[in-house]
Amino acid sequence: MKARVTVTLKSGVLDPQGKAIEGALGSLGFAGVSGVRQGKVFDFDIAETDPATAANLLQDMCEKLLANTVIEDYRIEMV
């Protein structure tokens, strides 16, 4: 089973990398770009065939390693 986990900073958490990207895009001539937020994407091939069990495994991975749940949110998608 294939899955994707997207980790992003929570709303209200400062994102200096997003601001740097926003500034660089403006310098490159991409006008009208604002509110840039950066994140991480993880793609998985999981041996588990039950979607609910796979989702639980991924949630445990996020809580224990992939996301800092104090400042980050995560989204799990089965693809």
VENTALIN-V131523 format. One record per residue. N is the residue number from 1. RES is the residue in one letter. PHI is phi in whole degrees, 0 to 359 (none if undefined). D_FIRST is the distance of its C-alpha to the first C-alpha in Angstrom with 1 decimal. Layout:
n=N res=RES phi=PHI d_first=D_FIRST
n=N res=RES phi=PHI d_first=D_FIRST
This chain:
n=1 res=M phi=none d_first=0.0
n=2 res=K phi=261 d_first=3.8
n=3 res=A phi=215 d_first=6.6
n=4 res=R phi=228 d_first=10.3
n=5 res=V phi=243 d_first=13.2
n=6 res=T phi=247 d_first=16.7
n=7 res=V phi=246 d_first=19.7
n=8 res=T phi=226 d_first=23.2
n=9 res=L phi=293 d_first=26.6
n=10 res=K phi=295 d_first=27.9
n=11 res=S phi=301 d_first=30.5
n=12 res=G phi=95 d_first=33.9
n=13 res=V phi=274 d_first=32.8
n=14 res=L phi=300 d_first=34.6
n=15 res=D phi=234 d_first=32.5
n=16 res=P phi=297 d_first=34.9
n=17 res=Q phi=292 d_first=32.3
n=18 res=G phi=299 d_first=31.7
n=19 res=K phi=296 d_first=35.5
n=20 res=A phi=295 d_first=36.0
n=21 res=I phi=296 d_first=33.5
n=22 res=E phi=302 d_first=35.4
n=23 res=G phi=296 d_first=38.7
n=24 res=A phi=294 d_first=37.6
n=25 res=L phi=298 d_first=36.4
n=26 res=G phi=298 d_first=39.9
n=27 res=S phi=295 d_first=41.6
n=28 res=L phi=273 d_first=39.9
n=29 res=G phi=95 d_first=41.2
n=30 res=F phi=271 d_first=38.3
n=31 res=A phi=282 d_first=40.4
n=32 res=G phi=80 d_first=39.3
n=33 res=V phi=263 d_first=36.2
n=34 res=S phi=210 d_first=36.1
n=35 res=G phi=67 d_first=33.9
n=36 res=V phi=290 d_first=31.5
n=37 res=R phi=234 d_first=28.9
n=38 res=Q phi=255 d_first=26.5
n=39 res=G phi=202 d_first=23.2
n=40 res=K phi=231 d_first=20.2
n=41 res=V phi=234 d_first=16.7
n=42 res=F phi=240 d_first=13.9
n=43 res=D phi=252 d_first=10.8
n=44 res=F phi=231 d_first=8.1
n=45 res=D phi=250 d_first=5.7
n=46 res=I phi=247 d_first=5.1
n=47 res=A phi=291 d_first=6.3
n=48 res=E phi=297 d_first=6.6
n=49 res=T phi=261 d_first=6.1
n=50 res=D phi=274 d_first=8.5
n=51 res=P phi=302 d_first=8.0
n=52 res=A phi=293 d_first=11.4
n=53 res=T phi=294 d_first=11.0
n=54 res=A phi=299 d_first=8.1
n=55 res=A phi=298 d_first=10.5
n=56 res=N phi=295 d_first=13.3
n=57 res=L phi=299 d_first=12.2
n=58 res=L phi=296 d_first=11.8
n=59 res=Q phi=298 d_first=15.1
n=60 res=D phi=299 d_first=16.7
n=61 res=M phi=299 d_first=15.8
n=62 res=C phi=295 d_first=17.3
n=63 res=E phi=294 d_first=20.3
n=64 res=K phi=265 d_first=21.0
n=65 res=L phi=217 d_first=20.5
n=66 res=L phi=286 d_first=18.9
n=67 res=A phi=232 d_first=21.3
n=68 res=N phi=270 d_first=25.0
n=69 res=T phi=292 d_first=25.0
n=70 res=V phi=288 d_first=28.8
n=71 res=I phi=239 d_first=28.6
n=72 res=E phi=234 d_first=25.0
n=73 res=D phi=254 d_first=22.7
n=74 res=Y phi=222 d_first=18.9
n=75 res=R phi=229 d_first=16.5
n=76 res=I phi=251 d_first=12.8
n=77 res=E phi=232 d_first=10.9
n=78 res=M phi=268 d_first=7.5
n=79 res=V phi=241 d_first=7.7
